[in-house]
């Protein structure tokens, strides 16, 4: 089940990406001009908190840059490996910065195919359907930020460049999304390595 704008404060326990980022300390991504803050201030269950950068990488297809991606996890979380990071049941975030414009249909199909690498149908059928439906209605333009935030006990909050957002309910679906990059069948070992490079 999804919830579109406006999302209630009760459901969203984390601030959107970028809010309160400490821009003085940033990390670059090889092959890209994108830079990510090493920490991001958030609100977790109504209390101030912080997410820390676990690493960043570049997604390419046919040698063209598609997006830069960064991974964040709640400060102090005990994640030491990519598998720990994917499984972590705590506030965490993936932030994608588009390096080219991708239409909604292409973006939706790319996420569907990537999730199904590790979770064949019918696993997470409703959740994948909600995510695909949301993405098909959007266009990710060059420079846009796509922010995927896991809210423990609530679900996955997806936000596109401040223009659209959706909450996909379910406590386990986050693992399927993180395994796109960190799972056994991922989008590339260099991406996996990059996203875990600061653990």
N, C-alpha and C positions, 0 to 999 in steps of 0.2 A: 504494500500500500504506500502511496506517495502523498506528500503534502507540498503544495506549491505556495508561492508567495501569497500572503505573508506567513512566514513560519513563526510560531509562538516562541517566546523567550523560554517557556517551560521545556520545550522540546530541544532547543538549541542551547547546549551548555558550553559551547566553545565559540569564541569570536571568529569572524571570518579571517582568512589568511591575510597577512599584511598589516593587520591592525596592531600597532604597538611594536612592530619589528624594530630591532635595534640595528639600524642601517650602518652603524659605524664598523661593524664586524661582519664582513661578507665573504663568500666563497665563490669563485668562478667555476665555470664548467668548460673543460677542454673542448675546443671546436665551436664554442658559442660565445656570444657577448653577454649572455644572461648571468646574473650574479644573484645569489641567495643569501639572505641574512642567516647567521648562525644560530640565532634565537628569535622566537616570536612570542610576545606576551599574549595570553589568552585569559578567558574567564572559564573556570571549570567548576561546575555545580555552584555557581554564584561567587566563587572565590578566585582571586587572582592566581594565575599559574603561568607556566612557561613551557614551550616546546623547544627542543634543541635539535639542530640539524644532524642527521645521521649520515648524510652524504648526498651527492648529486651526480647526474649523468645526462647523456644526450641520446635521445631516440632518433635513429636514422632509418630511412627506408630507401632502397636503391641509391644509396650514397647521398641522399638529400636529407638535410636536417628537418625533422618533423616537430619536435619539442624538446626543451630541457625539462628535467624532472628532478625534484628534490623530495627527500623524505625527512619528516620530523616526528619526534616522539616525546612524550611527557618527560620533563627533566627528572632524572633520578631513576627512571625505569630500568629494570635489569635485562637489557637486551644486549647480547654479545655476538650474535651471529645473524645472518639474513633470515634464518628460520625463526629465531627468537623475535625478530622485528615483525615478521609477517603474522606471527601468532599472538603478539602482545595484546592483552585485553586492557588497554589503557588509552587515553587520548593520544591520537596520532594523526598524521596528515601527509598526503601526497600533493605536491603543488606542481602543476605543469604550466610551462610558459611556451606558447606556440611560436614556432619559428617559421611557419607558413600557414596560410589559410586552409582550413579543412571544412568541407560542408558536413551538415549534420548526419546525412546518410552514411558517408564514409567513416566518420568518427564513431557512429553507433556500431557499424559492422566491425570496425577494428577492435573495439572493446569486447564485443560479443565473442569474436574469434579468439581473442587473447584469454578471456576467462575460461572458455571451453577447452583450452589446452590442458588445463589441470582439473577441470570440473565438467565432464561431459553431461549432456542432458540426461535426465531432467533436473540435475542438481541446481538449486537456487533459481528455479524456473521463473517464479514471480518476481524476484529481485532483479534478475537479468532483464526481464521484460520491462520493468519500471525504469531501469537505467537506460535501456535502448530507446524507449519511448521519449524520455527526456532529451537525450542527445539528438535524436532525429529532428527535433523541433528547433535546434539551434545551429548556428554557424560559429565555429571557432576561428577567429581572425588572427592574423599575425600579430603577436604582442599580447594577446589575451592570456589571462591566467585562468586555469581550471583548477579548482581546489576541492579535494576529496578528503573530508575529515571524518574520522571514526569517533562517535560519541558513545562510550560504553553504556550498555543497557538501553540504548535508544536506536542507533542505526548509523547509516552512512549519509552524511550531508554532502551534497554536490553543489558547487556554485561556479557559474561561468561568468567571469568578467563583470560581476556586479549586475548583470542583465537578467539572469535567471537562476533559480535554485530549486532543489528538490531534496526531500528527506526520504530515504529508502529505509523503511523500518526492518529490524531484524539484527540480532546481536552477532551473527556468524558470517554475514555476507562480506564484511570487511576483509576477511582472510582470502576470499576469492579474488578480490581486487588487488590486494598486496601481492598475492602470488603471481599476478601478471608479470611482475618484475623480480620477485624473490623466490618464486616456487621452483619446483624441479623442472617444469617446462615453462621457461620464461622467454622474454623478448630479447635476451642476449646476456651472456655472462658478464660482459663489460658493464652493462647497466646494473646488474645485480651487485657486482663488486663496487661500483661507484656509490650506490645508494647505502651500502653498509661500510663505506670507507672510514667513517668517523666514529664507529661503534667502539 
